[in-house]
């Protein structure tokens, strides 16, 4: 049986590694204690080896730091051990900034006064099985939705989800960091179909204006400059976006709130949240 004192010492060592400037390794003032709350002690007692592993993982420590930036750690709160373990386990195996950004938001969202909200278990599992391309594309699509909706009346969010977002490949591919070529398009489409399969987006279509002649796309003059990606959104897709920003406790309509900031906490290029996009339904209609 693991000695609780030894286990807590491991957590304290992890806290010191995460917060090296701190004069104390007390869980109450470390990032471990600030973000996770009392479960940090439980994890120390029951998962000594895992805690030691997390304390040695730069990725896990990075996710914890980002989660702290998305949390009001001055207020009492804690994270269910199931969520903390799921997030930090997933963090260990990825050094991708988007994975870290989303996982940290899930961790921050799970921090509540009573520490019983374990919805983050399923959200962390979703993030864990999405590729970095899919997460980046999700971020671009829902950041575009955020900009198109900001300040709007979003009480009936399902109405907004039925609208179609149009993004040109010429605007999207450079921001995805894939270059502008057929291989890049295939990777974007693979990410898009993955998001649709996971229920994050819907009504996915793509191609040139000459190709997109069906309804409703054929009714509108698509942006000039080559092929486009067109999607509608879903409530679960919005919820993942909110989870990634630490707003998991809010309803989907919060994506339009003007008093919320959706800046990334990590090293995500701000330009990715500003990729040009349009509502299909607000584009000029074709004559006749």
PLY file of the C-alpha trace (Angstrom):
ply
format ascii 1.0
element vertex 288
property float x
property float y
property float z
element edge 287
property int vertex1
property int vertex2
end_header
0.00 0.00 0.00
1.30 3.44 -0.93
2.47 5.57 1.98
0.28 8.73 1.90
3.12 10.89 3.15
5.40 9.69 0.36
2.63 10.20 -2.18
1.91 13.72 -0.98
5.60 14.43 -1.17
5.46 13.43 -4.83
2.61 15.87 -5.43
4.52 18.59 -3.61
7.55 17.92 -5.79
5.33 18.20 -8.85
3.95 21.48 -7.53
7.46 22.83 -7.10
8.34 21.79 -10.64
5.27 23.58 -11.97
5.69 26.67 -9.82
9.46 26.95 -9.31
9.30 30.54 -8.08
7.08 29.60 -5.17
8.74 29.63 -1.74
6.52 26.78 -0.65
5.44 23.46 -2.06
2.22 23.56 -0.03
-0.59 22.18 -2.19
-2.81 25.08 -1.21
-0.60 27.60 -2.99
0.79 25.49 -5.81
-0.82 25.27 -9.21
-1.78 21.69 -8.39
-3.73 22.87 -5.39
-5.05 26.02 -7.02
-6.48 24.26 -10.05
-7.34 20.79 -8.79
-8.28 21.64 -5.20
-8.63 18.81 -2.65
-8.46 16.10 -5.36
-4.77 16.93 -5.69
-4.35 15.39 -2.26
-6.50 12.41 -3.20
-4.49 11.88 -6.35
-1.31 12.07 -4.34
-2.50 9.41 -1.94
-3.89 6.97 -4.45
-1.98 7.59 -7.67
1.58 8.22 -6.55
3.20 6.78 -9.67
0.91 8.67 -12.00
1.48 11.92 -10.13
5.22 11.40 -10.33
4.87 10.76 -14.06
2.79 13.90 -14.55
5.29 15.92 -12.55
8.00 14.84 -14.99
5.88 15.60 -18.05
6.38 19.04 -19.57
3.13 18.55 -21.48
1.07 17.84 -18.35
2.63 20.82 -16.56
1.92 23.03 -19.57
-1.75 22.02 -19.59
-1.99 22.75 -15.87
-0.48 26.22 -16.35
-2.93 27.01 -19.14
-5.81 25.74 -17.00
-4.72 28.06 -14.19
-4.82 30.98 -16.63
-8.43 30.08 -17.51
-9.57 29.65 -13.89
-10.33 32.07 -11.10
-8.04 30.32 -8.62
-8.70 33.01 -6.00
-12.08 31.38 -5.39
-12.50 28.00 -3.68
-13.01 25.11 -6.04
-11.85 21.68 -7.08
-11.74 19.29 -10.02
-13.12 15.73 -9.83
-10.22 13.24 -9.75
-11.67 11.41 -12.77
-11.41 14.56 -14.87
-7.95 15.50 -13.58
-6.61 12.02 -14.30
-8.21 11.85 -17.77
-6.89 15.27 -18.81
-3.36 14.86 -17.45
-3.05 11.34 -18.89
-4.08 12.65 -22.32
-1.72 15.61 -22.01
1.32 13.41 -21.53
1.29 12.09 -25.06
0.95 15.28 -27.07
3.11 18.34 -27.49
0.62 19.98 -29.85
-0.46 23.43 -28.71
-4.08 22.93 -29.78
-4.38 19.71 -27.81
-2.98 21.53 -24.77
-5.32 24.48 -25.31
-8.43 22.32 -25.42
-7.42 19.97 -22.59
-6.59 22.90 -20.32
-10.01 24.39 -21.00
-11.69 21.11 -20.11
-9.72 21.03 -16.86
-10.61 24.64 -16.05
-14.27 24.03 -16.89
-14.39 21.09 -14.47
-13.29 23.25 -11.54
-16.43 23.98 -9.48
-17.23 24.86 -5.89
-18.36 21.36 -4.95
-15.98 19.52 -7.30
-18.62 17.09 -8.52
-18.98 18.10 -12.20
-17.26 15.27 -14.07
-18.61 16.06 -17.56
-15.01 16.77 -18.52
-14.31 13.04 -18.67
-16.23 12.71 -21.95
-14.91 16.01 -23.32
-11.30 15.05 -22.61
-11.91 11.71 -24.36
-13.22 13.59 -27.41
-10.20 15.91 -27.49
-7.92 12.91 -27.08
-9.29 11.16 -30.17
-9.38 14.24 -32.43
-6.29 14.88 -34.53
-4.43 18.15 -34.17
-5.69 19.08 -37.68
-9.29 18.47 -36.56
-8.86 20.55 -33.40
-7.27 23.39 -35.35
-10.06 23.35 -37.93
-12.65 23.23 -35.16
-11.00 26.27 -33.58
-11.07 28.16 -36.91
-14.71 27.30 -37.69
-16.09 28.20 -34.28
-13.93 31.31 -33.94
-15.47 32.40 -37.25
-18.92 31.65 -35.85
-18.05 33.64 -32.75
-17.07 36.71 -34.81
-20.16 36.45 -37.02
-22.44 36.13 -33.97
-20.80 38.38 -31.39
-23.42 40.52 -29.68
-26.34 38.85 -31.45
-29.43 37.48 -29.73
-28.47 33.82 -29.45
-31.21 32.57 -27.14
-32.44 30.16 -29.83
-29.01 28.79 -30.66
-30.40 26.02 -32.89
-31.45 28.70 -35.41
-27.87 29.89 -35.69
-26.58 26.34 -36.05
-28.72 25.90 -39.17
-26.88 28.73 -40.93
-23.93 27.84 -43.17
-20.40 29.20 -42.77
-18.37 29.70 -45.97
-14.56 29.81 -45.83
-12.25 30.02 -48.86
-9.36 27.57 -49.06
-7.14 30.54 -49.92
-7.90 31.98 -46.47
-7.98 28.70 -44.58
-5.01 26.66 -45.81
-2.22 29.15 -44.97
-3.59 29.46 -41.42
-3.67 25.68 -41.06
0.07 25.68 -41.78
-0.30 23.06 -44.52
0.62 25.05 -47.61
-1.67 25.46 -50.62
-1.70 22.16 -52.50
-3.83 19.06 -52.98
-2.28 17.26 -50.02
-3.21 20.20 -47.78
-6.78 20.14 -49.08
-7.02 16.40 -48.41
-5.83 16.90 -44.83
-8.36 19.69 -44.25
-11.16 17.58 -45.69
-10.14 14.60 -43.58
-10.29 16.86 -40.51
-13.66 18.26 -41.60
-15.22 14.83 -42.13
-13.84 13.75 -38.75
-15.55 16.72 -37.11
-18.79 15.85 -38.88
-18.52 12.20 -37.82
-18.06 13.34 -34.20
-21.12 15.59 -34.42
-19.17 18.85 -34.17
-20.33 20.19 -37.56
-23.00 19.28 -40.10
-24.02 19.84 -43.73
-20.41 19.65 -44.88
-19.75 20.39 -48.53
-16.83 21.79 -50.52
-15.67 22.70 -54.00
-15.98 25.45 -56.56
-19.00 27.59 -57.37
-19.44 25.62 -60.59
-19.59 22.41 -58.55
-21.87 23.68 -55.79
-25.08 24.02 -57.79
-27.50 22.27 -55.43
-29.67 23.88 -52.78
-29.08 26.04 -50.91
-25.53 26.76 -52.11
-26.48 27.29 -55.74
-28.71 30.21 -54.81
-25.81 32.42 -53.73
-22.75 34.07 -55.26
-19.88 32.38 -53.47
-16.73 34.39 -52.66
-14.35 34.72 -55.60
-10.94 33.13 -55.40
-11.34 29.40 -55.84
-12.83 26.53 -53.89
-14.60 26.91 -50.57
-15.47 24.88 -47.49
-19.09 25.14 -46.31
-20.39 23.81 -42.98
-23.20 24.30 -40.55
-22.52 24.00 -36.85
-23.98 22.03 -33.95
-24.63 22.65 -30.28
-22.04 19.99 -29.28
-19.52 21.73 -31.55
-20.13 25.02 -29.75
-19.92 23.26 -26.39
-16.47 21.90 -27.25
-15.37 25.42 -28.21
-16.62 26.73 -24.86
-14.98 23.84 -23.02
-11.68 24.66 -24.70
-11.85 28.22 -23.38
-12.80 27.21 -19.84
-16.49 28.11 -20.25
-17.84 24.58 -20.08
-20.41 25.56 -17.47
-22.11 28.00 -19.85
-24.85 27.19 -22.37
-24.01 27.27 -26.10
-25.49 30.75 -26.54
-22.48 32.08 -24.60
-20.47 31.97 -27.84
-22.11 35.32 -28.70
-21.50 36.99 -25.33
-19.68 40.29 -25.61
-18.43 40.14 -22.01
-16.42 36.94 -22.57
-12.92 36.79 -23.97
-12.04 33.98 -26.34
-8.32 34.63 -26.55
-6.15 31.54 -26.36
-4.11 31.09 -23.19
-1.24 29.34 -24.97
0.91 29.97 -28.03
-1.89 29.81 -30.58
-1.51 32.24 -33.49
-4.19 34.93 -32.95
-4.72 35.02 -36.73
-6.33 31.59 -36.52
-9.30 33.14 -34.72
-9.70 35.73 -37.47
-9.87 33.65 -40.66
-12.30 35.34 -43.03
-15.68 33.65 -43.18
-19.23 34.49 -44.25
-22.76 33.37 -43.58
-23.91 31.75 -46.82
-27.38 33.17 -46.29
-26.01 36.73 -46.21
-24.12 36.49 -49.50
-25.67 38.10 -52.63
-28.22 35.93 -54.37
-27.70 34.93 -57.98
-29.87 36.69 -60.52
-32.89 34.78 -61.77
0 1
1 2
2 3
3 4
4 5
5 6
6 7
7 8
8 9
9 10
10 11
11 12
12 13
13 14
14 15
15 16
16 17
17 18
18 19
19 20
20 21
21 22
22 23
23 24
24 25
25 26
26 27
27 28
28 29
29 30
30 31
31 32
32 33
33 34
34 35
35 36
36 37
37 38
38 39
39 40
40 41
41 42
42 43
43 44
44 45
45 46
46 47
47 48
48 49
49 50
50 51
51 52
52 53
53 54
54 55
55 56
56 57
57 58
58 59
59 60
60 61
61 62
62 63
63 64
64 65
65 66
66 67
67 68
68 69
69 70
70 71
71 72
72 73
73 74
74 75
75 76
76 77
77 78
78 79
79 80
80 81
81 82
82 83
83 84
84 85
85 86
86 87
87 88
88 89
89 90
90 91
91 92
92 93
93 94
94 95
95 96
96 97
97 98
98 99
99 100
100 101
101 102
102 103
103 104
104 105
105 106
106 107
107 108
108 109
109 110
110 111
111 112
112 113
113 114
114 115
115 116
116 117
117 118
118 119
119 120
120 121
121 122
122 123
123 124
124 125
125 126
126 127
127 128
128 129
129 130
130 131
131 132
132 133
133 134
134 135
135 136
136 137
137 138
138 139
139 140
140 141
141 142
142 143
143 144
144 145
145 146
146 147
147 148
148 149
149 150
150 151
151 152
152 153
153 154
154 155
155 156
156 157
157 158
158 159
159 160
160 161
161 162
162 163
163 164
164 165
165 166
166 167
167 168
168 169
169 170
170 171
171 172
172 173
173 174
174 175
175 176
176 177
177 178
178 179
179 180
180 181
181 182
182 183
183 184
184 185
185 186
186 187
187 188
188 189
189 190
190 191
191 192
192 193
193 194
194 195
195 196
196 197
197 198
198 199
199 200
200 201
201 202
202 203
203 204
204 205
205 206
206 207
207 208
208 209
209 210
210 211
211 212
212 213
213 214
214 215
215 216
216 217
217 218
218 219
219 220
220 221
221 222
222 223
223 224
224 225
225 226
226 227
227 228
228 229
229 230
230 231
231 232
232 233
233 234
234 235
235 236
236 237
237 238
238 239
239 240
240 241
241 242
242 243
243 244
244 245
245 246
246 247
247 248
248 249
249 250
250 251
251 252
252 253
253 254
254 255
255 256
256 257
257 258
258 259
259 260
260 261
261 262
262 263
263 264
264 265
265 266
266 267
267 268
268 269
269 270
270 271
271 272
272 273
273 274
274 275
275 276
276 277
277 278
278 279
279 280
280 281
281 282
282 283
283 284
284 285
285 286
286 287
